[in-house]
Amino acid sequence: MKADTLETTEQKTELGNPWQVVLFNDEVHTFDEVILQLQKAAGYSLERATELTFRVHNNGKAVVYIGTKEDCEKVAGILEQIRLTIQVEKT
């Protein structure tokens, strides 16, 4: 994991957001489908959604959102609409 990701995770955890959404790679969805769904779910820019999609592809999984439990469940629900494999967990 890159240092900037760790710093962001630590900062958000300190702010009381100890939940995260992990997205797993699959061989079913296209890059464009995942990018669009990340934009819809978390409100990310095209650049940020693309970066996260490639991180998931290259590493097999990645944290794609950090927030409150309720916010993570909302993001997860939108990602699951196209049957992406996700996990909501405490950081």
Secondary structure, DSSP 8 states (H G I E B T S, - for coil): --HHHHHHHHHHHHTT--EEEEEE--SSS-HHHHHHHHHHHH---HHHHHHHHHHHHHHSEEEEEEE-HHHHHHHHHHHHTTT--EEEEE-
